[in-house]
């Protein structure tokens, strides 16, 4: 059914399978009250509409499109000035494709979720742009694919609660309070995503709380307050948590790890100029996590060793052992003195007096001498930020290349540090 171009002030309820296609510019306006479209029949398609102006009642969760049936397709719609955007409830096998979802100009505590799935197994979420909302959140939804979406200026770019076997790939989550937060979920895979400049009160690029059997691979995680936050993950010993081939650059903290997190393998990643590469949150050690496997560790931009036999592996282990970082992990307020003479004085004391030098936070037995190639991504997935990303990626690539060249030239020099331990003797 094709809907002629025009402006319609309507509240719709669709109770039979139908395909609605906008024939030109079709706007459905809710007049600032209630929900706008409610779908209660399966196999409904809504394509190409502008849907705008919901109510602002948080208790009633006023939504632009609320779906209460399976196998619904929402494609290429523009949702403007809405409290909640797309709300799927018990809607398995639905497809949310190439929609633009923009929230109302409200304080973030008064906003609704741009996208919410409740028991919507096997849904496909692809190519959407979400901005100025609260969360894009999955509740109790398994087998969902989240691919090629962008989210900016939200609270959580993407939030999983009790959602298993979810694949999250090639998304761009920028300028939110948190990029991706996984909670109480199992079997989640994150690959090829860009988590950039998420710096709210939490400020995590990726956060994991009591999540199990997860893989985080080939993501670009840059400019966040903390690149990765690990709390109680993995939750069981069924499978190690795997972090591999990610680039963590220019974050305040690369990894923040609670000692309750045990059994992670953090291997083959680039740690580039994070102010604090790895921080321990709370008392305890990271001994139950591994920063190398076999003959492969990570690339650390602050590694000062050398590679005499040119096998690409540093001849000395990499240990994080600075006194100021150790104090800052225990008392975060000390960040006030970062880059100040006070920091330099404390570091000098730590180097001059071994008795006050802390135990290493972690050890990488086989640090890489050169960074791994940057993740690749599709420019089409992020049209509004493509120029910035291209420029940022270029700068990062130049930085990575410069670092690699610097290490190459230092092979013949003596870069040893008095704090380093010869590999194999630790």
C-alpha positions as CSV (number, residue, x, y, z in Angstrom):
1,X,0.0,0.0,0.0
2,X,1.5,3.3,-1.1
3,X,0.7,6.4,1.0
4,X,0.5,9.7,-0.9
5,X,2.8,12.5,0.0
6,X,1.4,14.9,2.6
7,X,1.3,15.8,6.3
8,X,-0.9,13.6,8.5
9,X,-1.6,14.2,12.1
10,X,-2.5,10.7,13.2
11,X,-2.2,8.0,15.7
12,X,-2.2,4.6,14.0
13,X,-2.9,1.0,15.1
14,X,-2.0,-1.6,12.6
15,X,-3.8,-5.0,13.3
16,X,-3.3,-6.9,10.0
17,X,-0.2,-7.8,7.9
18,X,0.4,-5.0,5.5
19,X,3.2,-3.1,3.8
20,X,3.1,0.6,4.0
21,X,5.4,2.6,1.7
22,X,5.7,6.4,1.6
23,X,5.1,7.7,-1.9
24,X,7.2,10.9,-1.7
25,X,7.5,13.0,1.4
26,X,5.0,11.6,4.0
27,X,5.0,13.0,7.5
28,X,3.0,11.4,10.3
29,X,2.8,13.8,13.3
30,X,1.7,12.7,16.7
31,X,0.7,16.2,17.8
32,X,2.9,15.9,20.9
33,X,0.8,13.3,22.6
34,X,0.9,9.5,23.2
35,X,2.4,6.9,20.8
36,X,2.2,7.5,17.1
37,X,2.2,4.0,15.5
38,X,1.3,0.7,17.3
39,X,1.8,-2.6,15.4
40,X,-0.1,-5.6,16.8
41,X,0.0,-7.8,13.7
42,X,2.9,-9.9,12.4
43,X,4.6,-9.4,9.0
44,X,4.1,-5.6,8.8
45,X,6.5,-3.4,6.9
46,X,6.8,0.4,7.3
47,X,9.1,2.1,4.9
48,X,10.2,5.6,4.0
49,X,8.1,7.8,6.4
50,X,8.9,10.8,8.6
51,X,7.3,10.1,12.0
52,X,7.6,12.9,14.5
53,X,6.4,14.6,17.7
54,X,5.4,12.0,20.3
55,X,4.2,12.7,23.8
56,X,6.7,13.2,26.6
57,X,5.2,10.9,29.3
58,X,8.0,8.7,30.6
59,X,5.6,6.6,32.7
60,X,3.6,5.7,29.5
61,X,6.8,5.5,27.5
62,X,5.4,7.4,24.5
63,X,7.0,5.9,21.4
64,X,7.2,6.7,17.7
65,X,6.7,3.0,16.7
66,X,5.7,0.3,19.2
67,X,5.7,-3.3,17.9
68,X,3.9,-6.1,19.7
69,X,4.2,-8.8,17.0
70,X,6.9,-10.8,15.2
71,X,8.5,-10.4,11.8
72,X,8.1,-6.7,11.4
73,X,10.3,-4.6,9.1
74,X,11.0,-0.9,9.8
75,X,13.1,0.5,7.0
76,X,14.4,3.9,6.0
77,X,12.1,5.9,8.3
78,X,13.1,9.2,9.9
79,X,12.0,9.6,13.5
80,X,12.2,13.1,14.8
81,X,11.4,14.8,18.1
82,X,10.4,11.5,19.8
83,X,10.6,10.3,23.4
84,X,11.1,6.6,22.7
85,X,11.9,5.7,19.1
86,X,11.4,2.1,18.1
87,X,10.1,-0.2,20.8
88,X,10.0,-4.0,20.0
89,X,8.2,-6.2,22.5
90,X,8.2,-9.9,22.0
91,X,9.0,-9.3,18.3
92,X,11.4,-12.0,17.1
93,X,12.8,-12.1,13.6
94,X,12.2,-8.4,13.0
95,X,14.4,-6.1,10.9
96,X,15.3,-2.6,11.8
97,X,17.1,-1.2,8.8
98,X,18.5,2.2,7.8
99,X,16.3,4.4,10.1
100,X,17.3,7.7,11.6
101,X,16.2,8.1,15.2
102,X,16.5,11.5,16.9
103,X,15.3,12.3,20.4
104,X,13.7,15.3,21.9
105,X,15.8,18.2,23.3
106,X,15.5,17.1,26.9
107,X,18.0,16.5,29.7
108,X,19.4,13.0,29.3
109,X,17.6,11.8,32.5
110,X,14.2,12.7,30.9
111,X,14.8,11.0,27.5
112,X,13.6,7.7,26.4
113,X,15.4,4.9,24.6
114,X,16.0,5.5,20.9
115,X,15.8,1.8,20.3
116,X,14.6,-0.9,22.7
117,X,14.3,-4.7,22.2
118,X,12.5,-6.8,24.7
119,X,12.5,-10.5,23.9
120,X,13.1,-9.9,20.2
121,X,15.3,-12.9,19.3
122,X,17.1,-13.1,16.0
123,X,16.4,-9.4,15.2
124,X,18.6,-7.6,12.6
125,X,19.6,-4.1,13.5
126,X,21.6,-2.6,10.6
127,X,22.6,0.8,9.2
128,X,20.6,2.9,11.6
129,X,21.6,6.3,13.0
130,X,20.6,7.1,16.6
131,X,21.3,10.4,18.3
132,X,20.2,12.5,21.3
133,X,18.4,9.6,23.0
134,X,19.0,7.7,26.2
135,X,20.0,4.1,25.2
136,X,19.9,1.6,22.4
137,X,19.2,-1.4,24.6
138,X,18.6,-5.1,24.2
139,X,16.7,-7.0,26.9
140,X,16.5,-10.8,26.9
141,X,17.1,-11.0,23.2
142,X,19.3,-13.7,21.8
143,X,20.9,-14.2,18.4
144,X,20.6,-10.5,17.5
145,X,22.9,-9.0,14.9
146,X,23.9,-5.3,15.3
147,X,25.8,-4.1,12.3
148,X,26.8,-0.9,10.7
149,X,25.0,1.5,13.0
150,X,26.0,4.9,14.4
151,X,25.1,6.4,17.8
152,X,26.2,9.7,19.1
153,X,25.2,12.0,22.0
154,X,23.3,9.3,23.9
155,X,23.9,7.8,27.3
156,X,24.7,4.2,26.2
157,X,25.5,3.9,22.5
158,X,24.5,0.2,22.9
159,X,23.5,-1.6,26.0
160,X,23.0,-5.4,26.5
161,X,21.1,-6.9,29.4
162,X,20.7,-10.6,29.7
163,X,21.1,-11.0,25.9
164,X,23.1,-13.9,24.6
165,X,24.9,-14.8,21.3
166,X,24.8,-11.2,20.0
167,X,27.1,-10.1,17.2
168,X,28.1,-6.5,17.2
169,X,30.2,-5.5,14.2
170,X,31.2,-2.4,12.2
171,X,29.4,0.1,14.4
172,X,30.5,3.6,15.2
173,X,29.7,4.8,18.7
174,X,30.9,8.3,19.4
175,X,30.4,11.0,22.0
176,X,28.2,9.0,24.3
177,X,28.5,8.6,28.0
178,X,29.4,4.9,27.3
179,X,30.0,3.3,23.9
180,X,29.0,-0.3,24.5
181,X,28.1,-1.8,27.8
182,X,27.5,-5.6,28.1
183,X,25.9,-6.8,31.3
184,X,24.9,-10.3,32.4
185,X,25.2,-11.6,28.8
186,X,26.9,-14.6,27.2
187,X,28.5,-15.4,23.9
188,X,28.9,-11.8,22.7
189,X,31.2,-10.9,19.8
190,X,32.5,-7.4,19.1
191,X,34.5,-6.9,15.9
192,X,35.5,-4.0,13.8
193,X,33.7,-1.3,15.8
194,X,34.9,2.3,16.4
195,X,34.5,3.5,20.0
196,X,35.5,7.1,20.0
197,X,35.4,9.9,22.5
198,X,32.9,8.4,24.9
199,X,33.6,10.6,28.0
200,X,30.5,10.8,30.2
201,X,30.5,10.1,33.9
202,X,31.4,6.5,33.2
203,X,33.2,7.2,30.0
204,X,33.9,3.6,28.8
205,X,34.5,2.7,25.2
206,X,33.6,-0.9,26.1
207,X,32.3,-1.9,29.5
208,X,31.7,-5.5,30.6
209,X,30.0,-6.5,33.8
210,X,29.6,-10.2,34.6
211,X,29.7,-11.1,30.9
212,X,30.8,-14.6,29.8
213,X,32.3,-16.2,26.7
214,X,33.0,-12.9,24.9
215,X,35.4,-12.0,22.1
216,X,36.5,-8.4,21.5
217,X,38.6,-8.2,18.3
218,X,39.8,-5.7,15.8
219,X,38.1,-2.6,17.3
220,X,39.4,1.0,17.3
221,X,39.0,2.4,20.8
222,X,40.3,5.9,21.1
223,X,39.8,9.1,23.1
224,X,37.6,7.6,25.8
225,X,38.0,8.2,29.5
226,X,38.6,4.5,29.8
227,X,39.0,2.4,26.7
228,X,37.9,-0.9,28.3
229,X,36.3,-1.5,31.7
230,X,36.2,-5.0,33.1
231,X,34.1,-5.9,36.1
232,X,33.7,-9.6,37.0
233,X,34.2,-10.8,33.4
234,X,34.4,-13.5,32.4
235,X,31.8,-14.6,34.9
236,X,32.8,-18.3,34.8
237,X,35.8,-20.3,33.7
238,X,34.0,-21.8,30.7
239,X,36.1,-19.8,28.3
240,X,38.7,-17.1,28.6
241,X,37.6,-13.5,27.7
242,X,39.5,-12.7,24.5
243,X,40.8,-9.3,23.6
244,X,42.8,-9.5,20.4
245,X,44.0,-7.1,17.6
246,X,42.4,-4.0,19.1
247,X,43.9,-0.6,19.0
248,X,43.6,1.4,22.2
249,X,44.9,4.9,21.7
250,X,44.8,8.3,23.5
251,X,42.4,7.1,26.2
252,X,42.8,8.4,29.7
253,X,43.1,4.8,30.7
254,X,43.5,1.9,28.2
255,X,42.2,-0.9,30.3
256,X,40.5,-0.5,33.7
257,X,40.3,-3.9,35.4
258,X,38.8,-4.9,38.6
259,X,40.7,-7.7,40.3
260,X,37.4,-9.7,40.3
261,X,38.0,-10.1,36.5
262,X,39.9,-13.4,36.0
263,X,40.8,-15.4,33.0
264,X,41.2,-12.8,30.3
265,X,43.7,-13.2,27.4
266,X,44.8,-9.7,26.2
267,X,47.0,-10.5,23.3
268,X,48.1,-8.8,20.1
269,X,46.7,-5.4,20.8
270,X,48.1,-1.9,20.3
271,X,48.4,0.2,23.4
272,X,49.3,3.7,22.0
273,X,49.8,6.7,24.2
274,X,47.1,6.1,26.7
275,X,47.9,8.2,29.8
276,X,47.6,5.1,31.9
277,X,47.9,2.0,29.8
278,X,46.4,-0.4,32.4
279,X,44.8,0.6,35.7
280,X,43.8,-1.7,38.6
281,X,40.5,-0.6,40.2
282,X,40.5,-1.7,43.8
283,X,42.7,-3.9,45.9
284,X,44.2,-7.0,44.4
285,X,46.3,-8.0,41.4
286,X,45.8,-8.9,37.8
287,X,47.7,-12.2,38.1
288,X,44.7,-14.2,36.9
289,X,44.8,-12.4,33.5
290,X,47.4,-12.9,30.8
291,X,49.0,-10.2,28.7
292,X,50.8,-12.6,26.4
293,X,50.2,-16.1,24.9
294,X,53.0,-18.3,23.5
295,X,55.4,-16.0,21.8
296,X,53.1,-13.1,21.3
297,X,52.3,-10.2,23.6
298,X,51.0,-6.7,22.9
299,X,52.5,-3.5,21.4
300,X,53.2,-0.9,24.1
301,X,54.1,2.6,23.0
302,X,56.0,3.2,26.3
303,X,58.1,0.0,26.0
304,X,61.8,1.0,26.2
305,X,63.4,-2.3,25.3
306,X,65.1,-3.4,22.1
307,X,65.1,-6.3,19.7
308,X,68.7,-7.5,19.1
309,X,67.8,-10.4,16.9
310,X,65.1,-8.6,14.9
311,X,62.4,-11.2,15.5
312,X,59.8,-8.5,16.3
313,X,59.7,-9.4,20.0
314,X,61.3,-7.2,22.6
315,X,64.3,-8.8,24.4
316,X,63.1,-7.6,27.8
317,X,59.7,-8.1,29.4
318,X,57.4,-5.1,29.7
319,X,56.3,-4.3,33.2
320,X,54.1,-1.4,34.4
321,X,55.8,-0.4,37.6
322,X,55.6,3.4,38.0
323,X,55.0,4.8,41.4
324,X,52.7,7.6,40.4
325,X,50.4,5.3,38.4
326,X,50.3,2.9,41.3
327,X,49.2,5.8,43.6
328,X,46.8,7.1,41.1
329,X,45.0,3.7,40.8
330,X,44.4,3.8,44.5
331,X,43.5,7.5,44.7
332,X,42.0,8.7,41.4
333,X,42.0,12.3,42.6
334,X,45.7,12.3,42.0
335,X,45.0,12.7,38.3
336,X,44.9,16.4,39.1
337,X,48.7,16.3,39.2
338,X,49.2,14.5,35.9
339,X,52.0,16.0,33.9
340,X,52.9,18.3,36.8
341,X,56.2,18.7,38.6
342,X,54.6,16.7,41.5
343,X,54.3,13.7,39.2
344,X,57.8,14.0,38.0
345,X,59.1,14.2,41.6
346,X,57.2,11.1,42.6
347,X,58.5,9.2,39.6
348,X,62.0,10.3,40.5
349,X,61.6,9.0,44.0
350,X,60.2,5.7,42.6
351,X,63.3,5.2,40.4
352,X,65.8,6.3,42.9
353,X,64.6,4.3,45.9
354,X,63.8,0.7,45.0
355,X,62.2,0.2,48.5
356,X,59.2,2.4,47.5
357,X,58.9,1.0,44.0
358,X,55.5,-0.9,43.7
359,X,55.1,-4.4,42.4
360,X,54.4,-4.5,38.7
361,X,50.7,-4.3,37.8
362,X,51.2,-6.7,35.0
363,X,53.9,-8.3,32.9
364,X,54.1,-8.9,29.2
365,X,56.8,-11.5,28.6
366,X,56.9,-11.0,24.9
367,X,56.1,-7.4,23.9
368,X,55.8,-6.6,20.3
369,X,58.2,-4.2,18.8
370,X,55.9,-2.8,16.1
371,X,52.2,-2.0,16.2
372,X,49.7,-4.2,14.4
373,X,47.8,-2.7,11.4
374,X,44.9,-0.5,12.3
375,X,41.4,-1.9,12.0
376,X,39.6,-1.3,8.7
377,X,36.1,0.0,8.5
378,X,33.5,1.0,6.0
379,X,33.2,4.8,5.5
380,X,29.5,4.3,4.5
381,X,28.7,3.2,8.0
382,X,29.4,6.7,9.4
383,X,28.4,9.4,6.9
384,X,28.1,12.3,9.3
385,X,31.6,11.6,10.9
386,X,33.4,10.2,7.9
387,X,35.7,13.2,7.3
388,X,36.6,13.4,11.0
389,X,37.2,9.6,11.2
390,X,39.3,9.6,8.0
391,X,41.4,12.5,9.3
392,X,41.7,10.9,12.8
393,X,42.5,7.5,11.3
394,X,45.2,9.1,9.1
395,X,46.8,10.8,12.0
396,X,46.7,7.6,14.0
397,X,48.2,5.7,11.2
398,X,51.0,8.3,10.9
399,X,51.5,8.0,14.7
400,X,51.6,4.2,14.5
401,X,54.1,4.4,11.6
402,X,56.3,6.9,13.4
403,X,56.4,4.7,16.4
404,X,57.2,1.7,14.3
405,X,60.0,3.5,12.6
406,X,61.4,4.8,15.8
407,X,61.5,1.3,17.2
408,X,63.1,0.0,14.0
409,X,65.9,2.6,14.3
410,X,66.5,1.8,18.0
411,X,67.2,-1.9,17.4
412,X,70.9,-1.3,17.3
413,X,70.9,1.0,20.3
414,X,70.8,0.2,24.0
415,X,67.3,1.1,25.2
416,X,67.4,-0.9,28.4
417,X,65.8,0.5,31.5
418,X,66.9,-0.2,35.1
419,X,63.4,-1.4,35.8
420,X,63.3,-4.0,33.1
421,X,63.7,-7.7,33.5
422,X,65.4,-9.9,31.0
423,X,62.8,-12.1,29.2
424,X,62.9,-15.6,30.5
425,X,64.5,-14.6,33.7
426,X,61.4,-13.2,35.3
